[in-house]
Each structure stands twice: as structure tokens, then as C-alpha cells.
Amino acid sequence: MQSHKMLLEDVEEDDFGLIALYGDLEEYKMAYLLNKHLKLQLKRERRDIDFNHKSVEAFYAHYTFKDLANFRSYHLVANKFKGEPKKILSSGSLFEEEEVRPLQVNLVPEYKKVDFFLKIDEELNQKDLNLLVNAISQIPQVIAVYKIDTDLLKSKQNLIFE
């Protein structure tokens, strides 16, 4: 039996639009607001995006909507996760108890302050992407919003969900 290895660079990269969202909201509230203002139908996926960081096993909330009329999929994903660090055996005293503080990790580390990403599968033209950013900027609970150039994104592979 012969095995076939496929290198990551052999896989054709999907083009997608990416929008950064700032808003101190729970993920379900952000999904609700985007649905209301953009006429989307984002729904929570059964499974979150799980990512194994060096110090924390993270789970990022993930909402999707498949717009069949426009052959496009939308993904709303949280960028921040606060969790307990992985257990490390202590060499200290038997009765010594260390205070364990939750650690915050990011799905896209180069954008630590971004709360959410809206990923649009199938590349949008700049005009449509600008219209989308403008529409999101009209939502009062969204503090800031801007598009991200995915060609310059170092951790692009973290945004491949399927």
C-alpha cells in the first residue's frame, strides 16, 4: 500500500474577505446584531473552533450562514478565549497551592485586541467589502470595524475552518 503525502502549499488557498470587529459583547449578541442589521442568518455551530495553544486548550465560538443565493458563506468567530492553563506538575510542597489565573489566547495572534472576525468565503470585490464594513460601522454596539488584507495575514491557516 502506497501512501500519498500532500504538502500544505499544494492545497489551493481559498480567497476570502476578512473583517475585524471590536465590541465588548457576548458572541451571541454580536451574531444577533449582524443578523439584524445585515439581514444574515448566522447560527451557532455545534462545535466551536478548537485550537491547541502551548499553554491553553482554546475553544472559539463559531457562527455560520450559507448564503445560497450569492454563493457565499459567512463565519463569525471569536478571536479571544480565556481559559485555565494546562496542568503543570509542581515541584513545590505537598500542601502548597498555587493560584491559577486564566490566560487569554487569540485565534489570530497578530490582532490581539480584535474581539471577532467576520470571514466571508468567496472573495468579495472591494466595493462590496466596503459596503459591508460601512453597514457594520452603523451598528451602535460595534466600537470599530475594518477590513483586513488576508495576503499579509501571518496566521491565515487559523481561519481555515472546513
Order of alpha helices (4+ residues) and beta strands (2+ residues): beta-alpha-beta-beta-beta-beta-beta-beta-beta-beta-alpha-beta
